[in-house]
Amino acid sequence: MLKNPDRLYPLRKAQWENNGDTIILFREKSKFKILRKLWGQYFRINLDKIGSFVWKLLDGGNSVEEISRRLEEEFKISDSEQRTQDFLVSLYRGGFIEFMESKE
């Protein structure tokens, strides 16, 4: 569980593209230029509708708590708080987002 989900504001920091109802995230295949030429520049990670919905809210203006509440409203998910936090932690560990903390 994240501490103080009402004070944490996730912010996207990865390259991404909107693909209709879903989002595609891009992650570099390698830090080394020569390997990127051999293997290609990026891995493409396709998010499902729920992940895409959450991703669009990661603009630094919505707290983790607010994102969870909106997810529950949109998709009628009973365990939205835990699912939201698990997803955000995965994105953070993958280097796709960062967290800003409210000083209030």
Contacts in CASP RR format, 6 or more apart in sequence:
PFRMAT RR
TARGET T0000
AUTHOR 0000-0000-0000
METHOD contacts of the structure
MODEL  1
MLKNPDRLYPLRKAQWENNGDTIILFREKSKFKILRKLWGQYFRINLDKI
GSFVWKLLDGGNSVEEISRRLEEEFKISDSEQRTQDFLVSLYRGGFIEFM
ESKE
1 82 0 8 1.000
1 85 0 8 1.000
2 8 0 8 1.000
2 64 0 8 1.000
2 85 0 8 1.000
2 88 0 8 1.000
2 89 0 8 1.000
4 101 0 8 1.000
5 63 0 8 1.000
5 64 0 8 1.000
5 65 0 8 1.000
5 68 0 8 1.000
5 81 0 8 1.000
5 85 0 8 1.000
6 63 0 8 1.000
6 64 0 8 1.000
6 65 0 8 1.000
7 63 0 8 1.000
7 101 0 8 1.000
7 102 0 8 1.000
7 104 0 8 1.000
8 63 0 8 1.000
8 64 0 8 1.000
8 99 0 8 1.000
8 100 0 8 1.000
8 101 0 8 1.000
8 102 0 8 1.000
9 60 0 8 1.000
9 61 0 8 1.000
9 62 0 8 1.000
9 63 0 8 1.000
9 64 0 8 1.000
9 99 0 8 1.000
9 100 0 8 1.000
9 101 0 8 1.000
9 102 0 8 1.000
10 58 0 8 1.000
10 60 0 8 1.000
10 62 0 8 1.000
10 64 0 8 1.000
10 67 0 8 1.000
10 88 0 8 1.000
10 91 0 8 1.000
10 92 0 8 1.000
10 97 0 8 1.000
10 98 0 8 1.000
10 99 0 8 1.000
10 100 0 8 1.000
11 58 0 8 1.000
11 59 0 8 1.000
11 60 0 8 1.000
11 97 0 8 1.000
11 98 0 8 1.000
11 99 0 8 1.000
11 100 0 8 1.000
12 55 0 8 1.000
12 58 0 8 1.000
12 59 0 8 1.000
12 96 0 8 1.000
12 97 0 8 1.000
13 95 0 8 1.000
13 96 0 8 1.000
13 97 0 8 1.000
13 98 0 8 1.000
14 25 0 8 1.000
14 26 0 8 1.000
14 27 0 8 1.000
14 95 0 8 1.000
14 96 0 8 1.000
14 97 0 8 1.000
15 25 0 8 1.000
15 26 0 8 1.000
15 42 0 8 1.000
16 23 0 8 1.000
16 24 0 8 1.000
16 25 0 8 1.000
16 26 0 8 1.000
16 55 0 8 1.000
17 23 0 8 1.000
17 24 0 8 1.000
17 26 0 8 1.000
19 46 0 8 1.000
21 49 0 8 1.000
21 52 0 8 1.000
22 46 0 8 1.000
22 47 0 8 1.000
22 48 0 8 1.000
22 49 0 8 1.000
22 52 0 8 1.000
23 46 0 8 1.000
23 47 0 8 1.000
23 51 0 8 1.000
23 52 0 8 1.000
23 55 0 8 1.000
23 56 0 8 1.000
24 44 0 8 1.000
24 45 0 8 1.000
24 46 0 8 1.000
24 47 0 8 1.000
25 44 0 8 1.000
25 45 0 8 1.000
25 47 0 8 1.000
25 55 0 8 1.000
25 96 0 8 1.000
26 41 0 8 1.000
26 42 0 8 1.000
26 43 0 8 1.000
26 44 0 8 1.000
26 45 0 8 1.000
27 42 0 8 1.000
27 43 0 8 1.000
27 45 0 8 1.000
27 94 0 8 1.000
27 96 0 8 1.000
28 36 0 8 1.000
28 41 0 8 1.000
28 42 0 8 1.000
28 43 0 8 1.000
29 35 0 8 1.000
29 36 0 8 1.000
29 39 0 8 1.000
29 40 0 8 1.000
29 41 0 8 1.000
29 42 0 8 1.000
29 43 0 8 1.000
30 36 0 8 1.000
30 39 0 8 1.000
47 55 0 8 1.000
50 71 0 8 1.000
50 75 0 8 1.000
50 77 0 8 1.000
50 83 0 8 1.000
51 87 0 8 1.000
53 71 0 8 1.000
53 74 0 8 1.000
53 75 0 8 1.000
54 67 0 8 1.000
54 71 0 8 1.000
54 84 0 8 1.000
54 87 0 8 1.000
54 88 0 8 1.000
57 66 0 8 1.000
57 67 0 8 1.000
57 70 0 8 1.000
58 67 0 8 1.000
58 91 0 8 1.000
58 97 0 8 1.000
60 100 0 8 1.000
62 70 0 8 1.000
63 102 0 8 1.000
64 84 0 8 1.000
64 85 0 8 1.000
64 88 0 8 1.000
65 81 0 8 1.000
67 84 0 8 1.000
67 88 0 8 1.000
68 80 0 8 1.000
68 81 0 8 1.000
68 84 0 8 1.000
68 85 0 8 1.000
69 80 0 8 1.000
71 77 0 8 1.000
71 80 0 8 1.000
71 83 0 8 1.000
71 84 0 8 1.000
72 78 0 8 1.000
72 80 0 8 1.000
72 81 0 8 1.000
77 83 0 8 1.000
88 97 0 8 1.000
88 99 0 8 1.000
91 97 0 8 1.000
92 98 0 8 1.000
92 99 0 8 1.000
END
